[in-house]
């Protein structure tokens, strides 16, 4: 299972549990709604932070792979040029 799906599943489960718990709690409706809104905003902020961390990690991995590919292409060009020069020398 992909890490993103696990993180999103955990966040969704936590949010659902918190909402159900608040709805069952013996408080005034307005106080409960305020708690739900506040908790929802906190979960949204956490989800946003986790998503940004994931995007940063993916971007970093992309840059690493891109640099490796450039290095391999450079080596390949050198080998082709070397082989062509050796062939011309014959």
N, CA, C and O atoms as CSV, one atom per row, in Angstrom:
chain,resi,resn,atom,element,x,y,z
A,1,UNK,N,N,0.847,-1.164,0.000
A,1,UNK,CA,C,0.000,0.000,0.000
A,1,UNK,C,C,0.898,1.234,0.000
A,1,UNK,O,O,1.919,1.260,0.688
A,2,UNK,N,N,0.523,2.249,-0.765
A,2,UNK,CA,C,1.326,3.454,-0.875
A,2,UNK,C,C,1.253,4.273,0.411
A,2,UNK,O,O,0.202,4.334,1.049
A,3,UNK,N,N,2.363,4.901,0.794
A,3,UNK,CA,C,2.384,5.696,2.023
A,3,UNK,C,C,1.353,6.813,2.041
A,3,UNK,O,O,0.818,7.147,3.099
A,4,UNK,N,N,1.071,7.390,0.887
A,4,UNK,CA,C,0.097,8.479,0.823
A,4,UNK,C,C,-1.278,7.971,1.222
A,4,UNK,O,O,-2.002,8.641,1.959
A,5,UNK,N,N,-1.639,6.796,0.741
A,5,UNK,CA,C,-2.947,6.231,1.064
A,5,UNK,C,C,-3.045,5.913,2.548
A,5,UNK,O,O,-4.101,6.089,3.155
A,6,UNK,N,N,-1.956,5.448,3.130
A,6,UNK,CA,C,-1.950,5.137,4.550
A,6,UNK,C,C,-2.139,6.412,5.365
A,6,UNK,O,O,-2.949,6.447,6.291
A,7,UNK,N,N,-1.393,7.458,5.019
A,7,UNK,CA,C,-1.493,8.729,5.745
A,7,UNK,C,C,-2.899,9.297,5.616
A,7,UNK,O,O,-3.491,9.724,6.607
A,8,UNK,N,N,-3.431,9.304,4.405
A,8,UNK,CA,C,-4.779,9.836,4.202
A,8,UNK,C,C,-5.821,8.998,4.931
A,8,UNK,O,O,-6.782,9.547,5.471
A,9,UNK,N,N,-5.650,7.686,4.956
A,9,UNK,CA,C,-6.577,6.815,5.673
A,9,UNK,C,C,-6.553,7.075,7.173
A,9,UNK,O,O,-7.597,7.114,7.824
A,10,UNK,N,N,-5.364,7.249,7.708
A,10,UNK,CA,C,-5.227,7.533,9.137
A,10,UNK,C,C,-5.866,8.875,9.475
A,10,UNK,O,O,-6.590,8.997,10.462
A,11,UNK,N,N,-5.590,9.883,8.643
A,11,UNK,CA,C,-6.169,11.214,8.887
A,11,UNK,C,C,-7.691,11.182,8.778
A,11,UNK,O,O,-8.382,11.791,9.595
A,12,UNK,N,N,-8.208,10.488,7.794
A,12,UNK,CA,C,-9.662,10.401,7.629
A,12,UNK,C,C,-10.293,9.651,8.804
A,12,UNK,O,O,-11.342,10.058,9.303
A,13,UNK,N,N,-9.674,8.576,9.242
A,13,UNK,CA,C,-10.191,7.825,10.389
A,13,UNK,C,C,-10.169,8.644,11.668
A,13,UNK,O,O,-11.112,8.609,12.459
A,14,UNK,N,N,-9.092,9.376,11.861
A,14,UNK,CA,C,-8.991,10.224,13.052
A,14,UNK,C,C,-10.043,11.325,13.022
A,14,UNK,O,O,-10.671,11.623,14.038
A,15,UNK,N,N,-10.230,11.924,11.856
A,15,UNK,CA,C,-11.233,12.985,11.729
A,15,UNK,C,C,-12.633,12.430,11.976
A,15,UNK,O,O,-13.425,13.046,12.690
A,16,UNK,N,N,-12.940,11.291,11.401
A,16,UNK,CA,C,-14.263,10.690,11.584
A,16,UNK,C,C,-14.491,10.337,13.051
A,16,UNK,O,O,-15.575,10.573,13.583
A,17,UNK,N,N,-13.495,9.785,13.697
A,17,UNK,CA,C,-13.613,9.440,15.114
A,17,UNK,C,C,-13.812,10.666,15.982
A,17,UNK,O,O,-14.618,10.652,16.913
A,18,UNK,N,N,-13.086,11.717,15.683
A,18,UNK,CA,C,-13.229,12.948,16.465
A,18,UNK,C,C,-14.616,13.556,16.284
A,18,UNK,O,O,-15.226,14.016,17.249
A,19,UNK,N,N,-15.106,13.558,15.072
A,19,UNK,CA,C,-16.432,14.133,14.804
A,19,UNK,C,C,-17.520,13.320,15.500
A,19,UNK,O,O,-18.415,13.891,16.124
A,20,UNK,N,N,-17.453,12.006,15.399
A,20,UNK,CA,C,-18.456,11.158,16.060
A,20,UNK,C,C,-18.398,11.362,17.574
A,20,UNK,O,O,-19.434,11.460,18.231
A,21,UNK,N,N,-17.206,11.426,18.113
A,21,UNK,CA,C,-17.049,11.639,19.548
A,21,UNK,C,C,-17.638,12.963,19.993
A,21,UNK,O,O,-18.260,13.042,21.053
A,22,UNK,N,N,-17.450,13.991,19.204
A,22,UNK,CA,C,-18.003,15.298,19.560
A,22,UNK,C,C,-19.518,15.336,19.419
A,22,UNK,O,O,-20.201,15.994,20.203
A,23,UNK,N,N,-20.036,14.643,18.437
A,23,UNK,CA,C,-21.482,14.634,18.241
A,23,UNK,C,C,-22.200,13.889,19.365
A,23,UNK,O,O,-23.336,14.219,19.706
A,24,UNK,N,N,-21.550,12.902,19.930
A,24,UNK,CA,C,-22.145,12.114,21.003
A,24,UNK,C,C,-21.983,12.816,22.355
A,24,UNK,O,O,-22.751,12.567,23.285
A,25,UNK,N,N,-20.980,13.691,22.459
A,25,UNK,CA,C,-20.684,14.360,23.724
A,25,UNK,C,C,-21.863,15.218,24.194
A,25,UNK,O,O,-22.566,15.814,23.379
A,26,UNK,N,N,-22.074,15.278,25.520
A,26,UNK,CA,C,-23.190,16.057,26.066
A,26,UNK,C,C,-22.855,17.546,26.191
A,26,UNK,O,O,-22.633,18.040,27.297
A,27,UNK,N,N,-22.818,18.256,25.074
A,27,UNK,CA,C,-22.551,19.694,25.065
A,27,UNK,C,C,-23.618,20.388,24.240
A,27,UNK,O,O,-24.368,19.755,23.498
A,28,UNK,N,N,-23.668,21.700,24.387
A,28,UNK,CA,C,-24.583,22.494,23.570
A,28,UNK,C,C,-24.203,22.343,22.096
A,28,UNK,O,O,-23.037,22.135,21.761
A,29,UNK,N,N,-25.183,22.450,21.244
A,29,UNK,CA,C,-24.932,22.318,19.806
A,29,UNK,C,C,-23.944,23.341,19.282
A,29,UNK,O,O,-23.074,23.003,18.479
A,30,UNK,N,N,-24.062,24.582,19.721
A,30,UNK,CA,C,-23.154,25.630,19.243
A,30,UNK,C,C,-21.720,25.348,19.681
A,30,UNK,O,O,-20.782,25.560,18.912
A,31,UNK,N,N,-21.544,24.871,20.917
A,31,UNK,CA,C,-20.199,24.545,21.394
A,31,UNK,C,C,-19.631,23.364,20.624
A,31,UNK,O,O,-18.448,23.343,20.284
A,32,UNK,N,N,-20.479,22.387,20.353
A,32,UNK,CA,C,-20.033,21.217,19.595
A,32,UNK,C,C,-19.644,21.611,18.177
A,32,UNK,O,O,-18.626,21.149,17.660
A,33,UNK,N,N,-20.444,22.457,17.549
A,33,UNK,CA,C,-20.122,22.902,16.186
A,33,UNK,C,C,-18.815,23.671,16.153
A,33,UNK,O,O,-18.021,23.520,15.225
A,34,UNK,N,N,-18.591,24.503,17.175
A,34,UNK,CA,C,-17.331,25.254,17.243
A,34,UNK,C,C,-16.151,24.299,17.391
A,34,UNK,O,O,-15.114,24.487,16.755
A,35,UNK,N,N,-16.306,23.277,18.227
A,35,UNK,CA,C,-15.239,22.289,18.397
A,35,UNK,C,C,-14.980,21.532,17.106
A,35,UNK,O,O,-13.831,21.281,16.741
A,36,UNK,N,N,-16.060,21.171,16.415
A,36,UNK,CA,C,-15.910,20.462,15.137
A,36,UNK,C,C,-15.161,21.334,14.141
A,36,UNK,O,O,-14.249,20.866,13.459
A,37,UNK,N,N,-15.544,22.593,14.060
A,37,UNK,CA,C,-14.885,23.508,13.114
A,37,UNK,C,C,-13.411,23.676,13.462
A,37,UNK,O,O,-12.549,23.645,12.583
A,38,UNK,N,N,-13.131,23.854,14.741
A,38,UNK,CA,C,-11.747,24.046,15.182
A,38,UNK,C,C,-10.922,22.778,14.928
A,38,UNK,O,O,-9.804,22.850,14.418
A,39,UNK,N,N,-11.476,21.633,15.283
A,39,UNK,CA,C,-10.769,20.367,15.070
A,39,UNK,C,C,-10.582,20.099,13.582
A,39,UNK,O,O,-9.527,19.629,13.156
A,40,UNK,N,N,-11.610,20.400,12.796
A,40,UNK,CA,C,-11.497,20.230,11.342
A,40,UNK,C,C,-10.393,21.090,10.764
A,40,UNK,O,O,-9.642,20.650,9.893
A,41,UNK,N,N,-10.297,22.317,11.250
A,41,UNK,CA,C,-9.238,23.209,10.777
A,41,UNK,C,C,-7.858,22.673,11.165
A,41,UNK,O,O,-6.908,22.759,10.387
A,42,UNK,N,N,-7.761,22.119,12.373
A,42,UNK,CA,C,-6.481,21.539,12.804
A,42,UNK,C,C,-6.106,20.341,11.935
A,42,UNK,O,O,-4.955,20.210,11.516
A,43,UNK,N,N,-7.075,19.469,11.665
A,43,UNK,CA,C,-6.801,18.306,10.814
A,43,UNK,C,C,-6.453,18.733,9.396
A,43,UNK,O,O,-5.582,18.139,8.760
A,44,UNK,N,N,-7.132,19.760,8.904
A,44,UNK,CA,C,-6.833,20.252,7.561
A,44,UNK,C,C,-5.409,20.794,7.502
A,44,UNK,O,O,-4.694,20.568,6.525
A,45,UNK,N,N,-5.005,21.499,8.534
A,45,UNK,CA,C,-3.643,22.045,8.579
A,45,UNK,C,C,-2.614,20.913,8.637
A,45,UNK,O,O,-1.589,20.967,7.957
A,46,UNK,N,N,-2.889,19.890,9.451
A,46,UNK,CA,C,-1.981,18.736,9.532
A,46,UNK,C,C,-1.899,18.019,8.192
A,46,UNK,O,O,-0.816,17.628,7.758
A,47,UNK,N,N,-3.042,17.847,7.539
A,47,UNK,CA,C,-3.055,17.176,6.240
A,47,UNK,C,C,-2.266,17.990,5.221
A,47,UNK,O,O,-1.529,17.433,4.407
A,48,UNK,N,N,-2.424,19.300,5.270
A,48,UNK,CA,C,-1.697,20.184,4.354
A,48,UNK,C,C,-0.192,20.070,4.595
A,48,UNK,O,O,0.587,20.004,3.644
A,49,UNK,N,N,0.216,20.048,5.863
A,49,UNK,CA,C,1.634,19.911,6.189
A,49,UNK,C,C,2.189,18.577,5.699
A,49,UNK,O,O,3.270,18.524,5.112
A,50,UNK,N,N,1.438,17.495,5.944
A,50,UNK,CA,C,1.883,16.165,5.497
A,50,UNK,C,C,1.985,16.118,3.974
A,50,UNK,O,O,2.928,15.547,3.426
A,51,UNK,N,N,1.008,16.723,3.295
A,51,UNK,CA,C,1.031,16.739,1.835
A,51,UNK,C,C,2.249,17.510,1.334
A,51,UNK,O,O,2.918,17.074,0.397
A,52,UNK,N,N,2.538,18.653,1.954
A,52,UNK,CA,C,3.700,19.439,1.554
A,52,UNK,C,C,4.998,18.671,1.790
A,52,UNK,O,O,5.919,18.745,0.977
A,53,UNK,N,N,5.074,17.932,2.900
A,53,UNK,CA,C,6.249,17.099,3.157
A,53,UNK,C,C,6.392,16.029,2.075
A,53,UNK,O,O,7.493,15.760,1.596
A,54,UNK,N,N,5.274,15.430,1.701
A,54,UNK,CA,C,5.287,14.394,0.665
A,54,UNK,C,C,5.740,14.986,-0.672
A,54,UNK,O,O,6.556,14.391,-1.376
A,55,UNK,N,N,5.205,16.157,-1.013
A,55,UNK,CA,C,5.590,16.810,-2.272
A,55,UNK,C,C,7.077,17.138,-2.256
A,55,UNK,O,O,7.765,16.954,-3.261
A,56,UNK,N,N,7.579,17.624,-1.121
A,56,UNK,CA,C,9.008,17.926,-1.026
A,56,UNK,C,C,9.854,16.670,-1.210
A,56,UNK,O,O,10.876,16.699,-1.896
A,57,UNK,N,N,9.427,15.571,-0.599
A,57,UNK,CA,C,10.170,14.312,-0.732
A,57,UNK,C,C,10.158,13.818,-2.172
A,57,UNK,O,O,11.181,13.365,-2.685
A,58,UNK,N,N,9.004,13.905,-2.824
A,58,UNK,CA,C,8.901,13.473,-4.220
A,58,UNK,C,C,9.760,14.366,-5.112
A,58,UNK,O,O,10.435,13.875,-6.017
A,59,UNK,N,N,9.736,15.664,-4.862
A,59,UNK,CA,C,10.545,16.601,-5.652
A,59,UNK,C,C,12.024,16.306,-5.486
A,59,UNK,O,O,12.780,16.321,-6.457
A,60,UNK,N,N,12.433,16.038,-4.257
A,60,UNK,CA,C,13.835,15.718,-4.000
A,60,UNK,C,C,14.238,14.431,-4.717
A,60,UNK,O,O,15.312,14.361,-5.314
A,61,UNK,N,N,13.388,13.428,-4.659
A,61,UNK,CA,C,13.672,12.160,-5.339
A,61,UNK,C,C,13.732,12.369,-6.857
A,61,UNK,O,O,14.594,11.805,-7.532
A,62,UNK,N,N,12.817,13.175,-7.383
A,62,UNK,CA,C,12.807,13.480,-8.818
A,62,UNK,C,C,14.122,14.137,-9.226
A,62,UNK,O,O,14.718,13.767,-10.237
A,63,UNK,N,N,14.573,15.116,-8.433
A,63,UNK,CA,C,15.824,15.801,-8.746
A,63,UNK,C,C,17.008,14.844,-8.717
A,63,UNK,O,O,17.908,14.939,-9.552
A,64,UNK,N,N,17.008,13.924,-7.759
A,64,UNK,CA,C,18.086,12.940,-7.659
A,64,UNK,C,C,18.105,12.037,-8.896
A,64,UNK,O,O,19.160,11.792,-9.481
A,65,UNK,N,N,16.942,11.553,-9.279
A,65,UNK,CA,C,16.845,10.683,-10.462
A,65,UNK,C,C,17.235,11.451,-11.721
A,65,UNK,O,O,17.909,10.914,-12.600
A,66,UNK,N,N,16.812,12.699,-11.800
A,66,UNK,CA,C,17.136,13.536,-12.961
A,66,UNK,C,C,18.655,13.713,-13.084
A,66,UNK,O,O,19.209,13.599,-14.177
A,67,UNK,N,N,19.316,13.989,-11.971
A,67,UNK,CA,C,20.773,14.150,-11.999
A,67,UNK,C,C,21.464,12.840,-12.377
A,67,UNK,O,O,22.440,12.846,-13.128
A,68,UNK,N,N,20.964,11.727,-11.863
A,68,UNK,CA,C,21.539,10.421,-12.217
A,68,UNK,C,C,21.378,10.152,-13.705
A,68,UNK,O,O,22.288,9.635,-14.353
A,69,UNK,N,N,20.222,10.503,-14.239
A,69,UNK,CA,C,19.979,10.302,-15.670
A,69,UNK,C,C,20.927,11.161,-16.502
A,69,UNK,O,O,21.463,10.703,-17.512
A,70,UNK,N,N,21.131,12.401,-16.077
A,70,UNK,CA,C,22.069,13.276,-16.798
A,70,UNK,C,C,23.472,12.693,-16.791
A,70,UNK,O,O,24.174,12.730,-17.802
A,71,UNK,N,N,23.877,12.155,-15.650
A,71,UNK,CA,C,25.200,11.549,-15.540
A,71,UNK,C,C,25.320,10.352,-16.475
A,71,UNK,O,O,26.321,10.200,-17.176
A,72,UNK,N,N,24.289,9.499,-16.482
A,72,UNK,CA,C,24.315,8.328,-17.366
A,72,UNK,C,C,24.330,8.724,-18.834
A,72,UNK,O,O,25.029,8.103,-19.635
A,73,UNK,N,N,23.576,9.737,-19.192
A,73,UNK,CA,C,23.556,10.205,-20.583
A,73,UNK,C,C,24.935,10.737,-20.954
A,73,UNK,O,O,25.432,10.481,-22.051
A,74,UNK,N,N,25.552,11.481,-20.033
A,74,UNK,CA,C,26.901,12.000,-20.304
A,74,UNK,C,C,27.900,10.878,-20.512
A,74,UNK,O,O,28.723,10.940,-21.425
A,75,UNK,N,N,27.836,9.853,-19.676
A,75,UNK,CA,C,28.735,8.704,-19.832
A,75,UNK,C,C,28.482,7.990,-21.156
A,75,UNK,O,O,29.422,7.579,-21.836
A,76,UNK,N,N,27.221,7.846,-21.513
A,76,UNK,CA,C,26.870,7.195,-22.780
A,76,UNK,C,C,27.408,7.967,-23.966
A,76,UNK,O,O,27.929,7.375,-24.911
A,77,UNK,N,N,27.286,9.282,-23.924
A,77,UNK,CA,C,27.814,10.113,-25.014
A,77,UNK,C,C,29.321,9.979,-25.118
A,77,UNK,O,O,29.872,9.918,-26.217
A,78,UNK,N,N,29.991,9.933,-23.967
A,78,UNK,CA,C,31.453,9.763,-23.971
A,78,UNK,C,C,31.846,8.432,-24.599
A,78,UNK,O,O,32.789,8.366,-25.387
A,79,UNK,N,N,31.119,7.371,-24.248
A,79,UNK,CA,C,31.434,6.046,-24.791
A,79,UNK,C,C,31.177,5.999,-26.297
A,79,UNK,O,O,31.952,5.399,-27.043
A,80,UNK,N,N,30.096,6.627,-26.741
A,80,UNK,CA,C,29.795,6.652,-28.178
A,80,UNK,C,C,30.877,7.436,-28.916
A,80,UNK,O,O,31.353,7.013,-29.969
A,81,UNK,N,N,31.259,8.580,-28.353
A,81,UNK,CA,C,32.300,9.387,-28.988
A,81,UNK,C,C,33.621,8.624,-29.024
A,81,UNK,O,O,34.348,8.673,-30.016
A,82,UNK,N,N,33.926,7.922,-27.938
A,82,UNK,CA,C,35.157,7.140,-27.876
A,82,UNK,C,C,35.131,6.005,-28.898
A,82,UNK,O,O,36.126,5.750,-29.577
A,83,UNK,N,N,34.002,5.336,-29.000
A,83,UNK,CA,C,33.880,4.239,-29.963
A,83,UNK,C,C,33.970,4.765,-31.392
A,83,UNK,O,O,34.586,4.133,-32.250
A,84,UNK,N,N,33.361,5.916,-31.646
A,84,UNK,CA,C,33.423,6.497,-32.987
A,84,UNK,C,C,34.856,6.904,-33.326
A,84,UNK,O,O,35.308,6.704,-34.453
A,85,UNK,N,N,35.561,7.467,-32.367
A,85,UNK,CA,C,36.964,7.877,-32.614
A,85,UNK,C,C,37.829,6.631,-32.861
A,85,UNK,O,O,38.696,6.651,-33.735
A,86,UNK,N,N,37.607,5.567,-32.114
A,86,UNK,CA,C,38.374,4.351,-32.303
A,86,UNK,C,C,38.085,3.749,-33.671
A,86,UNK,O,O,38.976,3.199,-34.319
A,87,UNK,N,N,36.853,3.856,-34.096
A,87,UNK,CA,C,36.478,3.294,-35.399
A,87,UNK,C,C,37.123,4.099,-36.548
A,87,UNK,O,O,37.567,3.528,-37.544
A,88,UNK,N,N,37.162,5.415,-36.390
A,88,UNK,CA,C,37.800,6.264,-37.398
A,88,UNK,C,C,39.295,6.016,-37.459
A,88,UNK,O,O,39.904,6.140,-38.522
A,89,UNK,N,N,39.896,5.664,-36.319
A,89,UNK,CA,C,41.353,5.446,-36.250
A,89,UNK,C,C,41.760,4.163,-36.964
A,89,UNK,O,O,42.931,4.009,-37.312
A,90,UNK,N,N,40.839,3.246,-37.192
A,90,UNK,CA,C,41.177,1.970,-37.854
A,90,UNK,C,C,41.472,2.144,-39.292
A,90,UNK,O,O,41.771,1.170,-39.983
